[in-house]
């Protein structure tokens, strides 16, 4: 079984919605890294010398390759990546190898039989 890694950088106000949507689309779990910072095309606004930055969360999803595209698209839709500038981005990376996922492989084998 081959895996891909989806890394999503999102506004922390959308984290729970994105996690729920990814699970509904087939993700079997995730890792959340909180309090990340980022900068897009436009620099963060400042007010009296203080930078007003929005907190970001980094969501990591290790997903089976046949399920990755629907999950990625659902994350982008719920996170409003294409509708609101600065709301977040997601990238998909090939995974060479993974350990500690035997329990997921067993469950996913049943779910993707039709797609293979």
mmCIF file of the C-alpha atoms, coordinates in Angstrom:
data_MODEL
# 
_entry.id   MODEL 
# 
loop_
_atom_site.group_PDB 
_atom_site.id 
_atom_site.type_symbol 
_atom_site.label_atom_id 
_atom_site.label_alt_id 
_atom_site.label_comp_id 
_atom_site.label_asym_id 
_atom_site.label_entity_id 
_atom_site.label_seq_id 
_atom_site.pdbx_PDB_ins_code 
_atom_site.Cartn_x 
_atom_site.Cartn_y 
_atom_site.Cartn_z 
_atom_site.occupancy 
_atom_site.B_iso_or_equiv 
_atom_site.pdbx_formal_charge 
_atom_site.auth_seq_id 
_atom_site.auth_comp_id 
_atom_site.auth_asym_id 
_atom_site.auth_atom_id 
_atom_site.pdbx_PDB_model_num 
ATOM 1   C CA . UNK A 1 1   ? 0.000   0.000  0.000  1.00 0.00 ? 1   UNK A CA 1 
ATOM 2   C CA . UNK A 1 2   ? 1.315   3.450  -0.919 1.00 0.00 ? 2   UNK A CA 1 
ATOM 3   C CA . UNK A 1 3   ? 0.777   6.593  1.115  1.00 0.00 ? 3   UNK A CA 1 
ATOM 4   C CA . UNK A 1 4   ? 0.816   10.341 0.526  1.00 0.00 ? 4   UNK A CA 1 
ATOM 5   C CA . UNK A 1 5   ? 1.198   13.095 3.100  1.00 0.00 ? 5   UNK A CA 1 
ATOM 6   C CA . UNK A 1 6   ? -1.200  16.029 2.989  1.00 0.00 ? 6   UNK A CA 1 
ATOM 7   C CA . UNK A 1 7   ? 0.127   19.070 4.828  1.00 0.00 ? 7   UNK A CA 1 
ATOM 8   C CA . UNK A 1 8   ? -2.428  21.826 5.365  1.00 0.00 ? 8   UNK A CA 1 
ATOM 9   C CA . UNK A 1 9   ? -1.591  25.251 6.767  1.00 0.00 ? 9   UNK A CA 1 
ATOM 10  C CA . UNK A 1 10  ? -4.883  26.791 7.867  1.00 0.00 ? 10  UNK A CA 1 
ATOM 11  C CA . UNK A 1 11  ? -6.386  29.572 9.916  1.00 0.00 ? 11  UNK A CA 1 
ATOM 12  C CA . UNK A 1 12  ? -6.887  28.113 13.394 1.00 0.00 ? 12  UNK A CA 1 
ATOM 13  C CA . UNK A 1 13  ? -10.566 29.056 13.356 1.00 0.00 ? 13  UNK A CA 1 
ATOM 14  C CA . UNK A 1 14  ? -11.142 26.404 10.647 1.00 0.00 ? 14  UNK A CA 1 
ATOM 15  C CA . UNK A 1 15  ? -9.164  23.547 12.229 1.00 0.00 ? 15  UNK A CA 1 
ATOM 16  C CA . UNK A 1 16  ? -12.091 21.539 13.609 1.00 0.00 ? 16  UNK A CA 1 
ATOM 17  C CA . UNK A 1 17  ? -14.143 21.969 10.438 1.00 0.00 ? 17  UNK A CA 1 
ATOM 18  C CA . UNK A 1 18  ? -11.241 20.832 8.246  1.00 0.00 ? 18  UNK A CA 1 
ATOM 19  C CA . UNK A 1 19  ? -10.471 17.857 10.497 1.00 0.00 ? 19  UNK A CA 1 
ATOM 20  C CA . UNK A 1 20  ? -14.104 16.725 10.382 1.00 0.00 ? 20  UNK A CA 1 
ATOM 21  C CA . UNK A 1 21  ? -14.327 17.182 6.609  1.00 0.00 ? 21  UNK A CA 1 
ATOM 22  C CA . UNK A 1 22  ? -11.089 15.256 6.018  1.00 0.00 ? 22  UNK A CA 1 
ATOM 23  C CA . UNK A 1 23  ? -12.347 12.367 8.125  1.00 0.00 ? 23  UNK A CA 1 
ATOM 24  C CA . UNK A 1 24  ? -15.657 12.336 6.230  1.00 0.00 ? 24  UNK A CA 1 
ATOM 25  C CA . UNK A 1 25  ? -13.662 12.243 2.967  1.00 0.00 ? 25  UNK A CA 1 
ATOM 26  C CA . UNK A 1 26  ? -11.672 9.200  4.128  1.00 0.00 ? 26  UNK A CA 1 
ATOM 27  C CA . UNK A 1 27  ? -8.789  10.351 6.319  1.00 0.00 ? 27  UNK A CA 1 
ATOM 28  C CA . UNK A 1 28  ? -8.195  7.923  9.172  1.00 0.00 ? 28  UNK A CA 1 
ATOM 29  C CA . UNK A 1 29  ? -6.402  10.362 11.458 1.00 0.00 ? 29  UNK A CA 1 
ATOM 30  C CA . UNK A 1 30  ? -4.285  13.467 11.667 1.00 0.00 ? 30  UNK A CA 1 
ATOM 31  C CA . UNK A 1 31  ? -1.608  15.307 13.581 1.00 0.00 ? 31  UNK A CA 1 
ATOM 32  C CA . UNK A 1 32  ? -2.204  18.951 14.532 1.00 0.00 ? 32  UNK A CA 1 
ATOM 33  C CA . UNK A 1 33  ? 0.642   21.368 15.173 1.00 0.00 ? 33  UNK A CA 1 
ATOM 34  C CA . UNK A 1 34  ? -0.657  24.588 16.696 1.00 0.00 ? 34  UNK A CA 1 
ATOM 35  C CA . UNK A 1 35  ? 0.503   28.190 16.755 1.00 0.00 ? 35  UNK A CA 1 
ATOM 36  C CA . UNK A 1 36  ? 2.373   28.333 13.465 1.00 0.00 ? 36  UNK A CA 1 
ATOM 37  C CA . UNK A 1 37  ? 2.949   31.637 11.687 1.00 0.00 ? 37  UNK A CA 1 
ATOM 38  C CA . UNK A 1 38  ? 3.006   32.395 7.997  1.00 0.00 ? 38  UNK A CA 1 
ATOM 39  C CA . UNK A 1 39  ? 3.056   35.167 5.477  1.00 0.00 ? 39  UNK A CA 1 
ATOM 40  C CA . UNK A 1 40  ? 1.497   35.321 2.030  1.00 0.00 ? 40  UNK A CA 1 
ATOM 41  C CA . UNK A 1 41  ? 1.639   37.877 -0.755 1.00 0.00 ? 41  UNK A CA 1 
ATOM 42  C CA . UNK A 1 42  ? 0.733   40.668 1.615  1.00 0.00 ? 42  UNK A CA 1 
ATOM 43  C CA . UNK A 1 43  ? 2.595   41.298 4.850  1.00 0.00 ? 43  UNK A CA 1 
ATOM 44  C CA . UNK A 1 44  ? 0.696   41.121 8.130  1.00 0.00 ? 44  UNK A CA 1 
ATOM 45  C CA . UNK A 1 45  ? -0.955  44.338 9.222  1.00 0.00 ? 45  UNK A CA 1 
ATOM 46  C CA . UNK A 1 46  ? 0.464   46.327 12.078 1.00 0.00 ? 46  UNK A CA 1 
ATOM 47  C CA . UNK A 1 47  ? -1.187  48.582 14.645 1.00 0.00 ? 47  UNK A CA 1 
ATOM 48  C CA . UNK A 1 48  ? 0.993   50.985 16.628 1.00 0.00 ? 48  UNK A CA 1 
ATOM 49  C CA . UNK A 1 49  ? 4.071   48.855 16.043 1.00 0.00 ? 49  UNK A CA 1 
ATOM 50  C CA . UNK A 1 50  ? 2.388   45.541 16.956 1.00 0.00 ? 50  UNK A CA 1 
ATOM 51  C CA . UNK A 1 51  ? 1.994   42.936 14.257 1.00 0.00 ? 51  UNK A CA 1 
ATOM 52  C CA . UNK A 1 52  ? -1.533  41.582 13.913 1.00 0.00 ? 52  UNK A CA 1 
ATOM 53  C CA . UNK A 1 53  ? -1.036  37.992 12.847 1.00 0.00 ? 53  UNK A CA 1 
ATOM 54  C CA . UNK A 1 54  ? -3.582  35.264 12.538 1.00 0.00 ? 54  UNK A CA 1 
ATOM 55  C CA . UNK A 1 55  ? -2.659  32.013 14.222 1.00 0.00 ? 55  UNK A CA 1 
ATOM 56  C CA . UNK A 1 56  ? -2.217  29.045 11.922 1.00 0.00 ? 56  UNK A CA 1 
ATOM 57  C CA . UNK A 1 57  ? -2.413  25.356 12.540 1.00 0.00 ? 57  UNK A CA 1 
ATOM 58  C CA . UNK A 1 58  ? -0.488  22.758 10.558 1.00 0.00 ? 58  UNK A CA 1 
ATOM 59  C CA . UNK A 1 59  ? -2.496  19.597 9.891  1.00 0.00 ? 59  UNK A CA 1 
ATOM 60  C CA . UNK A 1 60  ? -0.737  16.427 8.756  1.00 0.00 ? 60  UNK A CA 1 
ATOM 61  C CA . UNK A 1 61  ? -2.700  13.596 7.150  1.00 0.00 ? 61  UNK A CA 1 
ATOM 62  C CA . UNK A 1 62  ? -1.047  10.335 6.114  1.00 0.00 ? 62  UNK A CA 1 
ATOM 63  C CA . UNK A 1 63  ? -3.496  8.952  3.544  1.00 0.00 ? 63  UNK A CA 1 
ATOM 64  C CA . UNK A 1 64  ? -3.646  6.091  1.075  1.00 0.00 ? 64  UNK A CA 1 
ATOM 65  C CA . UNK A 1 65  ? -2.775  7.338  -2.426 1.00 0.00 ? 65  UNK A CA 1 
ATOM 66  C CA . UNK A 1 66  ? -6.148  6.432  -3.974 1.00 0.00 ? 66  UNK A CA 1 
ATOM 67  C CA . UNK A 1 67  ? -7.949  8.540  -1.365 1.00 0.00 ? 67  UNK A CA 1 
ATOM 68  C CA . UNK A 1 68  ? -5.657  11.572 -1.320 1.00 0.00 ? 68  UNK A CA 1 
ATOM 69  C CA . UNK A 1 69  ? -7.223  13.746 -4.030 1.00 0.00 ? 69  UNK A CA 1 
ATOM 70  C CA . UNK A 1 70  ? -10.806 13.753 -2.651 1.00 0.00 ? 70  UNK A CA 1 
ATOM 71  C CA . UNK A 1 71  ? -9.441  14.501 0.834  1.00 0.00 ? 71  UNK A CA 1 
ATOM 72  C CA . UNK A 1 72  ? -7.218  17.314 -0.473 1.00 0.00 ? 72  UNK A CA 1 
ATOM 73  C CA . UNK A 1 73  ? -10.104 18.872 -2.407 1.00 0.00 ? 73  UNK A CA 1 
ATOM 74  C CA . UNK A 1 74  ? -12.434 18.672 0.589  1.00 0.00 ? 74  UNK A CA 1 
ATOM 75  C CA . UNK A 1 75  ? -9.827  20.320 2.829  1.00 0.00 ? 75  UNK A CA 1 
ATOM 76  C CA . UNK A 1 76  ? -9.444  23.170 0.317  1.00 0.00 ? 76  UNK A CA 1 
ATOM 77  C CA . UNK A 1 77  ? -13.215 23.591 0.043  1.00 0.00 ? 77  UNK A CA 1 
ATOM 78  C CA . UNK A 1 78  ? -13.914 23.697 3.792  1.00 0.00 ? 78  UNK A CA 1 
ATOM 79  C CA . UNK A 1 79  ? -10.829 25.816 4.492  1.00 0.00 ? 79  UNK A CA 1 
ATOM 80  C CA . UNK A 1 80  ? -11.966 28.258 1.761  1.00 0.00 ? 80  UNK A CA 1 
ATOM 81  C CA . UNK A 1 81  ? -8.457  28.343 0.307  1.00 0.00 ? 81  UNK A CA 1 
ATOM 82  C CA . UNK A 1 82  ? -9.550  29.517 -3.136 1.00 0.00 ? 82  UNK A CA 1 
ATOM 83  C CA . UNK A 1 83  ? -12.211 31.944 -1.888 1.00 0.00 ? 83  UNK A CA 1 
ATOM 84  C CA . UNK A 1 84  ? -10.362 33.910 0.781  1.00 0.00 ? 84  UNK A CA 1 
ATOM 85  C CA . UNK A 1 85  ? -6.742  35.018 0.342  1.00 0.00 ? 85  UNK A CA 1 
ATOM 86  C CA . UNK A 1 86  ? -4.652  34.116 3.373  1.00 0.00 ? 86  UNK A CA 1 
ATOM 87  C CA . UNK A 1 87  ? -7.025  31.398 4.583  1.00 0.00 ? 87  UNK A CA 1 
ATOM 88  C CA . UNK A 1 88  ? -4.491  28.623 3.999  1.00 0.00 ? 88  UNK A CA 1 
ATOM 89  C CA . UNK A 1 89  ? -2.830  26.211 1.628  1.00 0.00 ? 89  UNK A CA 1 
ATOM 90  C CA . UNK A 1 90  ? -2.420  22.452 1.390  1.00 0.00 ? 90  UNK A CA 1 
ATOM 91  C CA . UNK A 1 91  ? 0.275   20.404 -0.322 1.00 0.00 ? 91  UNK A CA 1 
ATOM 92  C CA . UNK A 1 92  ? 0.548   16.738 -1.204 1.00 0.00 ? 92  UNK A CA 1 
ATOM 93  C CA . UNK A 1 93  ? 3.858   14.898 -0.827 1.00 0.00 ? 93  UNK A CA 1 
ATOM 94  C CA . UNK A 1 94  ? 4.849   11.353 -1.799 1.00 0.00 ? 94  UNK A CA 1 
ATOM 95  C CA . UNK A 1 95  ? 5.809   9.143  1.126  1.00 0.00 ? 95  UNK A CA 1 
ATOM 96  C CA . UNK A 1 96  ? 8.685   6.765  0.492  1.00 0.00 ? 96  UNK A CA 1 
ATOM 97  C CA . UNK A 1 97  ? 7.914   4.500  3.450  1.00 0.00 ? 97  UNK A CA 1 
ATOM 98  C CA . UNK A 1 98  ? 5.890   4.513  6.663  1.00 0.00 ? 98  UNK A CA 1 
ATOM 99  C CA . UNK A 1 99  ? 5.908   2.456  9.848  1.00 0.00 ? 99  UNK A CA 1 
ATOM 100 C CA . UNK A 1 100 ? 3.360   2.311  12.636 1.00 0.00 ? 100 UNK A CA 1 
ATOM 101 C CA . UNK A 1 101 ? 0.410   2.229  10.258 1.00 0.00 ? 101 UNK A CA 1 
ATOM 102 C CA . UNK A 1 102 ? -0.400  -1.496 10.235 1.00 0.00 ? 102 UNK A CA 1 
ATOM 103 C CA . UNK A 1 103 ? -3.779  -0.932 11.887 1.00 0.00 ? 103 UNK A CA 1 
ATOM 104 C CA . UNK A 1 104 ? -4.682  1.633  9.224  1.00 0.00 ? 104 UNK A CA 1 
ATOM 105 C CA . UNK A 1 105 ? -3.567  -0.644 6.384  1.00 0.00 ? 105 UNK A CA 1 
ATOM 106 C CA . UNK A 1 106 ? -5.978  -3.331 7.529  1.00 0.00 ? 106 UNK A CA 1 
ATOM 107 C CA . UNK A 1 107 ? -8.921  -0.918 7.663  1.00 0.00 ? 107 UNK A CA 1 
ATOM 108 C CA . UNK A 1 108 ? -8.001  0.854  4.426  1.00 0.00 ? 108 UNK A CA 1 
ATOM 109 C CA . UNK A 1 109 ? -7.616  -2.417 2.528  1.00 0.00 ? 109 UNK A CA 1 
ATOM 110 C CA . UNK A 1 110 ? -11.358 -2.992 2.836  1.00 0.00 ? 110 UNK A CA 1 
ATOM 111 C CA . UNK A 1 111 ? -12.236 0.594  1.923  1.00 0.00 ? 111 UNK A CA 1 
ATOM 112 C CA . UNK A 1 112 ? -10.139 0.812  -1.252 1.00 0.00 ? 112 UNK A CA 1 
ATOM 113 C CA . UNK A 1 113 ? -10.733 -2.672 -2.685 1.00 0.00 ? 113 UNK A CA 1 
ATOM 114 C CA . UNK A 1 114 ? -13.157 -1.212 -5.210 1.00 0.00 ? 114 UNK A CA 1 
ATOM 115 C CA . UNK A 1 115 ? -10.674 1.453  -6.314 1.00 0.00 ? 115 UNK A CA 1 
ATOM 116 C CA . UNK A 1 116 ? -7.794  -0.933 -7.001 1.00 0.00 ? 116 UNK A CA 1 
# 
